[in-house]
Amino acid sequence: MNDLQKKLFLGVIIINSFMGLFPPWQIKIRTETKFKGYDFIAHPPHDYATINITTLLVQVAIVTLCGAALMFYFKDIKKLER
């Protein structure tokens, strides 16, 4: 793993950590679900708000897949510099 890949890997970890600390919140009112934005995990926007797990997992998957694709793309960066 070269230096660029290490920085990219660290960036993916940091971004995913922040997404976990500030998850998407939702409120279910009868049969309707309303998006309530992003807020700190310890301070939900309402007492009865829940984390939208589906949105959070999609976000984490997209960031992880993009990071993996870029790491694969930059795997031979030392060969390109020479």
N, C-alpha and C positions, 0 to 999 in steps of 0.2 A: 504494500500500500504506500503510495507516494504522498508527499506533503499536501498536495491539492485534494486528494481523496480523503486524507485525515481531516482536513478543514471542512470539507463537504459533509463528512460523516458527523462531525461535531455539530455542524449547522442543522442537520436533519434532527439530531437528538434535541437540540435546544428548541427548535420550532415545534416539535411534537410535545415537548414538555410544556411550553407555553400554551399550546392548544389544550392540553390536559388541565392546566391551571385555570384557564378561562374558557370553559366549555360552552356550547350553545344550550340555552335554556328554553323550555317550552311549558305551556300551561294547558291542561285539558279541562275544558268547560263543557260538560255533558258529552256530546259527540264531536265537538270541535276542538282542534288543537291549534294553539296560537304560538308563534315564535316570539320569544321575549328577549332576544339578543344574547350577547356574550357578557358574562360577569364572572368575577372571581369565584372559585369553587367553594370557598367558605362563606360567601355572602350571596346566596341566590337572590334573584330580583323579587321574588315573592315567597312566602312561607310554603306554599303549595306547588311551587315550580319544580320541575324535574329536568334532568339532563337529557337532551336529545341524543341518545347513544348512536343512532343510525348516522346522523350528520357528523358526529365526532369521529366515528370509525371511517367514514368516507374521506374526511379531511386527512386523517392520519395515513390512510392507505395511499392517497394521492401524493402527499409529501414524501412518503417512504419510497413509492415507486419512481417518482421523479428523481429523488436522490440516488436510488440504485441505478437508474438509467445514466445519470451524469457520472457516477462513479465508474460504471462500465465504459463510458465514452472516454474518460480521462485516465484509464488504466495504463495506457502506454505513453503518457505525457513526456516521460524522460526520453523516449525514442524520438518524439517529435521535435524536442529542443535541440538535438544534436545535429 
